[in-house]
Amino acid sequence: MALVEGCKHELEITVPAQEVKEETARVLADLQKKARLPGFRPGKAPLSIIRTRFAQEIRQDVMERLVPKFFRKRVDDEHLQVVGAPSVKDVHFHEGEEFHFKAEFEVAPAIELGEYRGIVVKYTEPEVTEEDVDKRVGQIREQKAEFVNIDPRPVQEGDYAVVSLKSLAGVDPPMEQEEVTFHIDAADTLPAFVENVTGMSPGDAKEFEVAYPEDYGQPKLSGQTVKFVCTLNAVRRKELPEVNDEFAKDLGDYQNIDELRNAVRQSIQRERDAEAQQAAKNEAVDKLVDAHDFPVPEAFLDRQIEVNVENRLRMLASQGIDPAKLKLNWDQVKESQRERATREVKAGLLLDRIAEREAVYATQDEVDHEVQRIAKQRREPAAAVRVSLEKDGSLARIANHIRTEKVLNLLFEHARKEVNPAGDSEAAAEPEA
């Protein structure tokens, strides 16, 4: 008998007495060969003594051999796609009798795939203006700026002050930085630094407190009031290069400024195309999930939540926060992440089903290309990188990611794009691609 509730299944399984008898005989024979008992040569102890001395071990070994064997046979007979490991309960095992047990487990959900071509999404072809190009060229110009030391004098508005900082109180562990540059009166410089550094001359040292806002970028400083000793090392001014043909040539294989601007325009266009298409793909997946109602196995949810939490902890670690000091209540974390994880799991299952129906897969060339890219990034031989990726399971994940991206492209290509300029509520739909 099988009890079914969403993705949860329960099977009552019976192992014939003859199977129990034969498996017990095999376990006894194996134990007899290995048993070391006083007064008997190895492998020569009588089975009656083995049976008595190792009764509990025999019972456990027989069950461990028979449970997976008969569980697998039953789920294969019923064509069930098991998710995770089964939970075995209500075990009735007595020598010479049938062996009964119940197995609780989850199965992958049956998904009736609805229409996925022609999903309506908001999408407007991105444009790049001359002002956009000017701004990007200006950013490049800023990156190529040179900072020139000024003859010693007091710091004034507009200067770049090069200081060394050492915390005296307010942050644990203490921090010390040999060279920090502040733009005096810049919007992104905390007022306490601007006020206290202004008027200092190279070689001067000064103690003052800095109150960091709650939303400060470094978590260990956010909301803290830190006392520093600040030493001014130098005063500098920023010199920007002229935007001309020489500037373009210095940046790469450009003959003049027009070629540079054209390359910048194309770069911005690619970025905006990718962003706009990704937003449309995300909307298509959201609508796909909304249109399909099916249960999700808890095992899939647990794994997705673990992945999300691990990614979050890695991000915190990169910001200087020790994840080991965080006291996580897994039940609370799971509950808070449940809705998001459910949608992510559903999205993954739906994209897999579409890939199966459309025969979408990652080709060997596509996987090889990604391996080559990673090898170049790591500066290692491609063959060695492939072995490493295959060993830790990353190669399969790469192939799966490629397949998923191809399915997302398919959804986008066949979506009905609504042009919605300036938030206009009346949208014109393009015909399906």
DAJO-V138365 format. One record per residue. RES is the residue in one small letter. NEAR is the number of other C-alpha atoms within 12 Angstrom. D_CENTER is the distance of its C-alpha to the mean C-alpha in Angstrom with 1 decimal. Layout:
((RES | NEAR | D_CENTER) (RES | NEAR | D_CENTER))
This chain:
((m | 15 | 40.5) (a | 18 | 36.9) (l | 16 | 35.6) (v | 17 | 32.8) (e | 17 | 30.9) (g | 20 | 27.9) (c | 27 | 25.6) (k | 28 | 27.6) (h | 30 | 30.4) (e | 29 | 33.2) (l | 31 | 35.6) (e | 27 | 38.9) (i | 30 | 39.6) (t | 28 | 43.0) (v | 33 | 43.7) (p | 21 | 47.3) (a | 20 | 49.6) (q | 16 | 50.5) (e | 24 | 46.8) (v | 32 | 46.6) (k | 25 | 49.9) (e | 19 | 48.9) (e | 29 | 45.5) (t | 36 | 47.4) (a | 24 | 49.9) (r | 20 | 47.2) (v | 31 | 45.5) (l | 33 | 49.0) (a | 22 | 49.8) (d | 24 | 46.7) (l | 31 | 47.4) (q | 27 | 51.0) (k | 20 | 50.1) (k | 18 | 47.9) (a | 26 | 49.8) (r | 19 | 51.8) (l | 20 | 54.6) (p | 11 | 57.7) (g | 12 | 60.8) (f | 17 | 59.1) (r | 14 | 58.0) (p | 16 | 54.4) (g | 20 | 54.0) (k | 21 | 57.4) (a | 25 | 56.8) (p | 22 | 58.1) (l | 26 | 55.6) (s | 16 | 57.2) (i | 20 | 56.3) (i | 29 | 52.8) (r | 24 | 52.4) (t | 16 | 53.7) (r | 20 | 52.0) (f | 24 | 48.5) (a | 21 | 48.6) (q | 19 | 45.3) (e | 20 | 43.4) (i | 31 | 45.0) (r | 30 | 44.0) (q | 20 | 40.3) (d | 23 | 40.2) (v | 31 | 41.8) (m | 32 | 39.3) (e | 20 | 36.3) (r | 22 | 37.7) (l | 32 | 38.8) (v | 36 | 36.0) (p | 24 | 33.3) (k | 20 | 36.0) (f | 27 | 37.4) (f | 33 | 34.2) (r | 23 | 32.8) (k | 18 | 36.2) (r | 25 | 36.2) (v | 28 | 32.8) (d | 14 | 33.6) (d | 11 | 37.0) (e | 16 | 35.3) (h | 13 | 32.6) (l | 25 | 29.8) (q | 22 | 26.1) (v | 29 | 25.2) (v | 25 | 21.7) (g | 20 | 21.3) (a | 19 | 24.4) (p | 24 | 27.6) (s | 23 | 29.3) (v | 23 | 33.0) (k | 18 | 35.7) (d | 17 | 39.4) (v | 22 | 40.4) (h | 22 | 44.1) (f | 27 | 45.2) (h | 23 | 48.9) (e | 25 | 50.6) (g | 19 | 52.6) (e | 17 | 50.8) (e | 21 | 48.0) (f | 30 | 44.5) (h | 27 | 42.7) (f | 29 | 39.2) (k | 28 | 36.6) (a | 32 | 33.0) (e | 28 | 30.4) (f | 33 | 27.2) (e | 31 | 24.8) (v | 30 | 24.8) (a | 28 | 22.6) (p | 30 | 23.9) (a | 22 | 26.5) (i | 24 | 25.4) (e | 17 | 28.2) (l | 25 | 26.7) (g | 20 | 28.3) (e | 21 | 28.9) (y | 35 | 25.9) (r | 28 | 27.9) (g | 24 | 29.4) (i | 36 | 26.8) (v | 34 | 28.0) (v | 35 | 25.6) (k | 33 | 26.6) (y | 35 | 26.6) (t | 25 | 28.9) (e | 21 | 29.2) (p | 21 | 28.3) (e | 19 | 31.2) (v | 23 | 31.6) (t | 17 | 34.7) (e | 18 | 36.7) (e | 15 | 35.7) (d | 22 | 32.0) (v | 25 | 33.1) (d | 22 | 35.3) (k | 18 | 32.5) (r | 25 | 30.2) (v | 32 | 33.1) (g | 21 | 33.9) (q | 17 | 30.4) (i | 23 | 31.0) (r | 23 | 34.4) (e | 18 | 33.0) (q | 16 | 30.8) (k | 20 | 33.9) (a | 19 | 36.0) (e | 16 | 38.0) (f | 22 | 38.8) (v | 17 | 42.4) (n | 20 | 44.0) (i | 22 | 46.8) (d | 14 | 50.0) (p | 19 | 49.8) (r | 21 | 50.3) (p | 25 | 48.9) (v | 36 | 45.5) (q | 25 | 45.8) (e | 21 | 43.8) (g | 19 | 41.7) (d | 31 | 41.6) (y | 34 | 38.6) (a | 45 | 39.2) (v | 35 | 37.9) (v | 36 | 37.8) (s | 28 | 36.9) (l | 31 | 35.6) (k | 27 | 35.9) (s | 28 | 35.0) (l | 22 | 37.9) (a | 22 | 36.5) (g | 23 | 33.7) (v | 25 | 30.6) (d | 17 | 29.7) (p | 15 | 29.5) (p | 18 | 31.8) (m | 21 | 30.7) (e | 21 | 32.6) (q | 17 | 32.1) (e | 17 | 34.7) (e | 17 | 34.2) (v | 22 | 32.8) (t | 30 | 33.9) (f | 38 | 34.6) (h | 30 | 35.9) (i | 33 | 38.7) (d | 23 | 38.7) (a | 18 | 35.3) (a | 12 | 33.3) (d | 15 | 30.3) (t | 23 | 32.5) (l | 21 | 33.2) (p | 22 | 36.9) (a | 25 | 37.7) (f | 40 | 37.2) (v | 28 | 39.1) (e | 23 | 42.0) (n | 32 | 42.3) (v | 45 | 41.9) (t | 31 | 44.2) (g | 23 | 47.6) (m | 31 | 46.6) (s | 28 | 48.0) (p | 27 | 46.5) (g | 21 | 47.1) (d | 26 | 47.1) (a | 21 | 45.1) (k | 27 | 44.4) (e | 24 | 42.8) (f | 26 | 41.1) (e | 27 | 38.4) (v | 31 | 35.3) (a | 23 | 33.8) (y | 25 | 30.1) (p | 19 | 29.0) (e | 14 | 26.6) (d | 13 | 24.0) (y | 18 | 24.3) (g | 16 | 21.3) (q | 20 | 21.5) (p | 21 | 21.0) (k | 27 | 23.5) (l | 28 | 26.1) (s | 21 | 25.5) (g | 18 | 28.5) (q | 22 | 30.3) (t | 23 | 33.8) (v | 30 | 34.1) (k | 27 | 37.4) (f | 30 | 37.5) (v | 28 | 40.2) (c | 38 | 39.7) (t | 32 | 41.7) (l | 35 | 42.2) (n | 31 | 42.1) (a | 31 | 42.7) (v | 37 | 43.1) (r | 32 | 41.7) (r | 25 | 41.9) (k | 24 | 39.5) (e | 18 | 41.1) (l | 19 | 39.5) (p | 23 | 40.4) (e | 19 | 42.5) (v | 25 | 40.7) (n | 20 | 42.9) (d | 20 | 43.1) (e | 19 | 42.9) (f | 27 | 39.7) (a | 27 | 38.2) (k | 18 | 39.5) (d | 20 | 38.0) (l | 25 | 34.5) (g | 15 | 34.7) (d | 15 | 36.5) (y | 20 | 38.0) (q | 19 | 41.8) (n | 20 | 42.0) (i | 25 | 40.3) (d | 22 | 40.3) (e | 21 | 38.2) (l | 29 | 35.7) (r | 33 | 35.6) (n | 24 | 35.2) (a | 23 | 32.2) (v | 30 | 30.7) (r | 26 | 31.4) (q | 22 | 29.7) (s | 20 | 26.6) (i | 26 | 26.4) (q | 24 | 27.1) (r | 18 | 24.2) (e | 17 | 21.8) (r | 21 | 23.3) (d | 20 | 23.5) (a | 19 | 19.8) (e | 18 | 19.0) (a | 24 | 21.7) (q | 30 | 20.7) (q | 22 | 17.0) (a | 21 | 18.5) (a | 33 | 20.9) (k | 36 | 18.4) (n | 28 | 16.4) (e | 27 | 19.9) (a | 37 | 20.9) (v | 38 | 18.0) (d | 29 | 18.8) (k | 28 | 22.4) (l | 34 | 21.8) (v | 30 | 20.1) (d | 20 | 23.1) (a | 21 | 25.5) (h | 25 | 24.6) (d | 22 | 25.3) (f | 24 | 24.5) (p | 26 | 23.4) (v | 35 | 20.0) (p | 30 | 20.2) (e | 26 | 19.3) (a | 25 | 17.8) (f | 29 | 15.1) (l | 30 | 14.7) (d | 28 | 14.5) (r | 23 | 11.8) (q | 29 | 9.6) (i | 30 | 10.6) (e | 21 | 10.0) (v | 19 | 6.3) (n | 24 | 6.4) (v | 26 | 9.0) (e | 17 | 7.7) (n | 15 | 5.2) (r | 20 | 8.5) (l | 22 | 10.7) (r | 17 | 9.5) (m | 17 | 10.2) (l | 21 | 13.4) (a | 19 | 14.4) (s | 16 | 14.2) (q | 18 | 16.6) (g | 21 | 19.0) (i | 21 | 18.4) (d | 17 | 18.8) (p | 19 | 16.4) (a | 12 | 19.3) (k | 11 | 21.5) (l | 14 | 19.6) (k | 11 | 21.3) (l | 15 | 18.9) (n | 11 | 20.8) (w | 16 | 18.6) (d | 13 | 20.8) (q | 12 | 20.5) (v | 22 | 16.7) (k | 24 | 16.6) (e | 16 | 19.3) (s | 17 | 17.7) (q | 25 | 14.4) (r | 26 | 16.4) (e | 18 | 17.2) (r | 22 | 13.8) (a | 29 | 12.4) (t | 32 | 15.7) (r | 30 | 15.3) (e | 29 | 11.9) (v | 34 | 13.4) (k | 35 | 16.6) (a | 34 | 15.2) (g | 29 | 13.7) (l | 32 | 17.1) (l | 39 | 19.1) (l | 40 | 17.6) (d | 27 | 18.3) (r | 28 | 21.9) (i | 32 | 22.5) (a | 28 | 21.5) (e | 16 | 24.0) (r | 17 | 26.7) (e | 19 | 26.4) (a | 17 | 26.1) (v | 24 | 23.1) (y | 27 | 21.6) (a | 25 | 20.3) (t | 18 | 23.4) (q | 16 | 24.1) (d | 13 | 24.7) (e | 21 | 21.4) (v | 27 | 19.6) (d | 22 | 22.1) (h | 20 | 21.6) (e | 27 | 17.9) (v | 32 | 19.0) (q | 22 | 21.7) (r | 19 | 19.4) (i | 24 | 17.3) (a | 21 | 20.6) (k | 16 | 22.1) (q | 13 | 19.3) (r | 14 | 19.8) (r | 14 | 23.5) (e | 17 | 23.9) (p | 17 | 25.8) (a | 22 | 24.0) (a | 17 | 25.5) (a | 18 | 24.2) (v | 25 | 20.6) (r | 27 | 20.9) (v | 17 | 22.2) (s | 19 | 19.4) (l | 24 | 16.7) (e | 18 | 18.8) (k | 13 | 19.4) (d | 13 | 15.8) (g | 14 | 14.9) (s | 20 | 12.8) (l | 26 | 15.7) (a | 22 | 15.4) (r | 19 | 11.7) (i | 28 | 13.0) (a | 27 | 15.9) (n | 24 | 14.0) (h | 25 | 12.0) (i | 28 | 15.4) (r | 30 | 17.1) (t | 31 | 14.8) (e | 28 | 15.5) (k | 26 | 19.1) (v | 34 | 19.3) (l | 36 | 18.0) (n | 27 | 20.7) (l | 29 | 23.2) (l | 38 | 22.6) (f | 33 | 23.0) (e | 26 | 26.1) (h | 24 | 27.8) (a | 33 | 27.0) (r | 28 | 29.9) (k | 32 | 29.2) (e | 26 | 30.8) (v | 24 | 32.0) (n | 19 | 31.9) (p | 15 | 33.3) (a | 11 | 33.5) (g | 12 | 32.3) (d | 11 | 35.4) (s | 11 | 35.5) (e | 12 | 37.4) (a | 19 | 35.1) (a | 18 | 36.3) (a | 20 | 34.4) (e | 22 | 34.4) (p | 16 | 35.4) (e | 19 | 32.8) (a | 17 | 31.9))
